[in-house]
Amino acid sequence: MKFIPPLEIASKIMTLIEESNKELILVSPYVELSKWNKMRKCLDRAVNRGVEITFVARKNAKQDLSFLQLKGINLVLVNDLHAKLYLNEEYGIVTSQNIVYYSDVNSIDIAYKTVSDDQRSELVEFVDKYVVKLEGKSNKSIGIIDESVDFESINMTSQEIRKLGHFFIQTYDKRKFVITFNYIFCGNLIPFADVMISSVYTVKTSKSNNENIDDFIKEILSFNLNLKNDFDVQLWTRHNKFYYIYFVPKVGFKIEDLISDFDLITQAIVNSKYAEEFERRREVNVRGII
């Protein structure tokens, strides 16, 4: 392996990203990109080139991963992750540096770059064996986020909101919808949650009535829907009373395609085993009260 001087580590990682054409595997327990515009632009260009990106970060860490999720990067969260290494299809870098702007500016880190296919393969094998299984990996995953999604940060025009609202009012005419400036709200579209729809499909469900929310999450990830867009599924658990589940389109969208996708997602949730079980439990409770 070839030694990389401390002051060159961040630039070498960005060069590795820039030189990728097919695949990137980025393993960084901690991520902080809000002030690191140069790194964000590198990742953005890789996404636009169609590079398949797997980003592995630490699960039990409070950090903002929204940039990665909204760019459609395959985010994998691993408990107690401490290793840091970065791979494209040609070579890899193993280092002590996280993808954190503070580290680039202040930390003294060490790094080495692979100089042979065998050395790169050893790093791939390490990730595959000890971090996350790479063979046959799926883009379908759920991210655990620390903050709820800001509707205003994901653009949808008032005309698009009205078009979205008109579709749902016409299609689900027995449900009551409220159209606001930013989103559409319905309290009885699905049996166990409120729904808020804009460019993000949001399911808000009470923690007290949904002890088995993990079952619903698993079922969501098993949905095999013929969607026009790719979606990330995100779960926000930090609210005291509610779970928030977000379906976030990975790339820019056409309103007609998004409406079609949200209709399919709605139907899948309404007809899910979890919804059926929730209705069954509710009927039992009602009969018990009577």
Disulfide bonds with the S-S distance in Angstrom:
none
